[in-house]
Amino acid sequence: MRFFIDTADLDQIQEAKDLGVLDGVTTNPSLMAKAGITGAKNIEDHYVKIASMVEGDVSAEVIATDVQGIISEGEYLASLAPNIVVKVPMIKDGIKAICHFSEKGIKTNCTLVFSAGQAILAAKAGATYISPFLGRIDDISWDGIGLIQQIAEIYAVQMYDTEILAASIRSSKHIVQAAQSGADIATCPLHTILGLLKHPLTDIGLEKFLADYQKGNG
Ligand code: G3P
């Protein structure tokens, strides 16, 4: 499973990159606002900066919700850098736009996916990625990981090329479960990636190894 980081914060992107495990970045308008990036030109410049920091795909989300608007905004975003993927909402006009982008060879990430039916439609339209929001599903006491499993099974049976990008990850446990459930990618907040490092027995074991070394060599 590949790792994307779900943030517009350049320091966090750099930290994940320095760890050596970063395969890409996803953003959305809320994450841009959280990073203090406002205004169309600043947002564009920020996408270009992010895209230059990583080799993998960087999702840039359209604001338009009508097909023509999504197409022109998406084509513009895709022209900013070769690794920019157009993030399109799961709405009727979004599906039409994804068909268009797919025909033109422009990569897309269909976002706000909450059901297997939506995942099938996005795959049929030719989306490169779909983003099921597993944390938001869990937030309302449904089963986010169950949805990832269901989509993974459908995509395998139907041999769809669309990749499952597990999004709205809330914890390190979600990352492990997404991997187990057949997600191709997990897009994660930095703290959930760093949480994968932690185990008390690792800390205790390392402390003992170093203490024993000191006894013999100190
Ligand atoms: O990028 C979309 C997604 O990951 C949103 O996550 O935490 O706002 O539900 P969250």
Boltz pocket constraint, residues with backbone or C-beta under 6 A from the ligand:
constraints:
  - pocket:
      binder: B
      contacts: [[A, 6], [A, 26], [A, 27], [A, 28], [A, 133], [A, 135], [A, 136], [A, 167], [A, 168], [A, 169], [A, 187]]
      max_distance: 6.0
